[in-house]
Amino acid sequence: MDLDATLKPRLWGLTVTPSPHTIDLSNPLAGRTLRYWPKFTGGQSSNVPILARIDDSPEGRIANEREIEESKRLLYVSLTRPRDTLIITTNTTKQSGPWMDTLNADWMLPKSDSLTLPTGKSIRSANLVPDEIEPTAIDNYQPQWLVGLDAQLETLPLGLSPSAAPALENTTIGKVIELGERLSIIGDYAPDKLGLAMHAVIACYINGNDNKNGTIARILVEHGMQDTISASVAIESAERLIKAIETHFSPILYATELPIRYQNIHGQLLNGWIDLLVETRNGYIIIDHKASPRARSDWEEVALSYSGQLAAYAKAVSRSTAKPVAGCWVHFGVTGGLVEVHTG
């Protein structure tokens, strides 16, 4: 918007004067100063000869150059963000202006249904002019800014969360490992809140912390779960999980709450966190913690519902490591089980 706007150099008011020397990273503020120039003419800017002299001074020219560079940066961000369609608005009486002129790119403004880039490539474009509006019909006017373009574009979301991935078809359950009895939980609870607390407890426990300094108890308090589960019971849940992992997988290394990020074949970005990644000689084991209160008879159904999430994690790991993914498991911390999911 406002590409015909006049540039406004930041000459007056509070500004930061940069150091004339190369920045020293050990002392980045060295040589930088704050300068305050009050605009003594108030809101009056025309017919004031001294203002023209100041604008033409070395300080004025430097401020103008900085404004041009900042305007270019803003335009770069604006022009490179669209994925499908970029709309450039201009004044009906003048097609350019000081802001747009900083780019020296008159070719960018469409004049037909095809725009030729400096590289020689042509892309679709259109010069859209809003219909003239009758003053009496303004209440009923419905602007159609995209007339001439395909308004109905089939698009995909740019970002995806593995935890929101739908279940996969033709997935199966593998091994089931019993961890112990159902945890002693007091009253009703929100599984997502308890799940977050247990994530933190397990990560804390695996990383070498215990309850000597009240660490686990403090975690439960911070998540509002101190009246739902005791610290000793939470520790028991972590201990039996680690015991099962050491018995069945011979772990080499644990990684808790591991961030992942990758781009799929459609160009979408997947961002998420693997609850627990275990490195073994045969490959990596992915374990996702769930605090579901449902009975053991429902383990298979619940575990399969997370097959899409586990498959996304497996793809992220296989893309960034030399070792294969040896297995994907759902950990039912409350009801005491590890269930393997074959994601294909």
Rosetta blueprint (number, residue, H / E / L):
1 M L
2 D L
3 L L
4 D L
5 A L
6 T L
7 L L
8 K L
9 P L
10 R L
11 L L
12 W L
13 G E
14 L E
15 T E
16 V E
17 T E
18 P L
19 S L
20 P L
21 H L
22 T L
23 I L
24 D L
25 L L
26 S L
27 N L
28 P L
29 L L
30 A L
31 G L
32 R L
33 T E
34 L E
35 R E
36 Y E
37 W E
38 P L
39 K L
40 F L
41 T L
42 G L
43 G L
44 Q L
45 S L
46 S L
47 N L
48 V L
49 P H
50 I H
51 L H
52 A H
53 R H
54 I H
55 D H
56 D L
57 S L
58 P H
59 E H
60 G H
61 R H
62 I H
63 A H
64 N H
65 E H
66 R H
67 E H
68 I H
69 E H
70 E H
71 S H
72 K H
73 R H
74 L H
75 L H
76 Y H
77 V H
78 S H
79 L H
80 T H
81 R L
82 P L
83 R L
84 D L
85 T L
86 L L
87 I L
88 I L
89 T L
90 T L
91 N L
92 T L
93 T L
94 K L
95 Q L
96 S L
97 G L
98 P H
99 W H
100 M H
101 D H
102 T L
103 L L
104 N L
105 A L
106 D H
107 W H
108 M H
109 L L
110 P L
111 K L
112 S L
113 D L
114 S E
115 L E
116 T E
117 L L
118 P L
119 T L
120 G L
121 K L
122 S E
123 I E
124 R E
125 S L
126 A L
127 N L
128 L L
129 V L
130 P L
131 D L
132 E L
133 I L
134 E L
135 P H
136 T H
137 A H
138 I H
139 D H
140 N H
141 Y L
142 Q L
143 P L
144 Q L
145 W L
146 L L
147 V L
148 G L
149 L L
150 D L
151 A L
152 Q L
153 L L
154 E L
155 T L
156 L L
157 P L
158 L L
159 G E
160 L E
161 S L
162 P H
163 S H
164 A H
165 A L
166 P L
167 A L
168 L L
169 E L
170 N L
171 T L
172 T E
173 I E
174 G E
175 K E
176 V E
177 I E
178 E E
179 L L
180 G L
181 E L
182 R L
183 L L
184 S L
185 I L
186 I L
187 G L
188 D L
189 Y L
190 A L
191 P H
192 D H
193 K H
194 L H
195 G H
196 L H
197 A H
198 M H
199 H H
200 A H
201 V H
202 I H
203 A H
204 C H
205 Y H
206 I H
207 N L
208 G L
209 N L
210 D L
211 N L
212 K L
213 N L
214 G L
215 T H
216 I H
217 A H
218 R H
219 I H
220 L H
221 V H
222 E H
223 H L
224 G L
225 M L
226 Q L
227 D L
228 T L
229 I L
230 S L
231 A H
232 S H
233 V H
234 A H
235 I H
236 E H
237 S H
238 A H
239 E H
240 R H
241 L H
242 I H
243 K H
244 A H
245 I H
246 E H
247 T H
248 H H
249 F H
250 S L
251 P L
252 I L
253 L E
254 Y E
255 A E
256 T E
257 E E
258 L E
259 P E
260 I E
261 R E
262 Y E
263 Q E
264 N L
265 I L
266 H L
267 G L
268 Q L
269 L E
270 L E
271 N E
272 G E
273 W E
274 I E
275 D E
276 L E
277 L E
278 V E
279 E E
280 T E
281 R L
282 N L
283 G E
284 Y E
285 I E
286 I E
287 I E
288 D E
289 H E
290 K E
291 A L
292 S L
293 P L
294 R L
295 A L
296 R H
297 S H
298 D H
299 W H
300 E H
301 E H
302 V H
303 A H
304 L H
305 S H
306 Y L
307 S H
308 G H
309 Q H
310 L H
311 A H
312 A H
313 Y H
314 A H
315 K H
316 A H
317 V H
318 S H
319 R H
320 S H
321 T L
322 A L
323 K L
324 P L
325 V E
326 A E
327 G E
328 C E
329 W E
330 V E
331 H E
332 F E
333 G L
334 V L
335 T L
336 G L
337 G E
338 L E
339 V E
340 E E
341 V E
342 H E
343 T L
344 G L
